[in-house]
Amino acid sequence: MEMKNLKPAGQGRHPVFWALMALLAVGIVGGIVYVIMSLTHGTDLPETDAWARVGHFQASGEVDSLEAALNDYLWTFGDGRYSEQARTLRDRLYREREQWERVSADGCTLEAVDAFIYENPDGFFHQQALLLLDSLAFVDAKEQGTEEALMNYLEQHHDGHFADEVQVLLKDVGQSEASESEARQASATITDHFAAMQEGSETIVATMADNVSSYIGKPNPQVSDILAYMSHFQRGSVEKVLAVSDFDVRKMLQGGEPSYRVQFVLKETIAPDDSAKTEVKLLNGTAILDASMLITSLVLEKMKN
């Protein structure tokens, strides 16, 4: 009886066959890996568009999206035209994030956040730092509870998130009604101050105390700073008229000598003789006057609609 040659399936096939099968297997596995990697890394955008995407997120301050865009760009265009810039930007982002995480951790201080903003004026976390600084400054002013601390907050954060609340707190800080005579003297100081500013007269200094804590955005100003502000106001050929009204004077009773908080409205009229060009600006003013009725602090804010 003739026996059939029962060789195992595939046995005796040419080595080329197995080589082709191996290559096919590698190709299939590689394709799967590529698909998986493509779903988590890289971008299908052209290089210029991928780099423009990085710029968009950097300009908008979207830090997490910026990091993802940088990683996508570098994964796809590791040796691309902008790869060196991308790596530099990503390294800077990582360094600054590490610094920000240390600064903003529990127990962070006003000084540390202020230093972070100074060191990173155009940093990735600049807006977050400003918000945290505003919050810490408010907490500090509220804990001190003095009119000086609250006024300092308004001077440095006049557009801050807590500005309205600080204005309310100021009304309750050891105040009493000023007498009619005190209110008249305090109002006269403010009126004389802005009259001198309009005239460009150095008599403006006579309305200021020797030690001024803040003046329209300038902490601890010198006489030269006040005169420089007046000079800036006088700049230009268009006539300007200042008028002060709606005085509210409160007597502050903290400390040895009394002081006075004066709220008022400042109206600035530009080109009053030319109706076609006339412009009117209204500002809310808050000033602190010492016992001698001299200004120690002055804040001006654009009136809210």
ABEGO torsion letter per residue (X at the ends): XBBBBBBBBGBGBBAAAAAAAAAAAAAAAAAAAAAAAAAABEBABBAAAAAAAAAAAAAAGBAAAAAAAAAAAAAABAABAAAAAAAAAAAAAAAAAAAAAAAABBGBBAAAAAAAAAABAABAAAAAAAAAAAAAAAAAAAAAGBAAAAAAAAAABAABAAAAAAAAAAAABGBBBBBAAAAAAAAAAAAAAAAAAAAGBAAAAAABBABBABBGGBBGBBAAAAAAAAAAAABEABBBBBBBBGBBBBBBABEABBBBBBBBBBBBBBGAABAAABBBBBBBBBBBBBAAGBBABBBBBBBBX
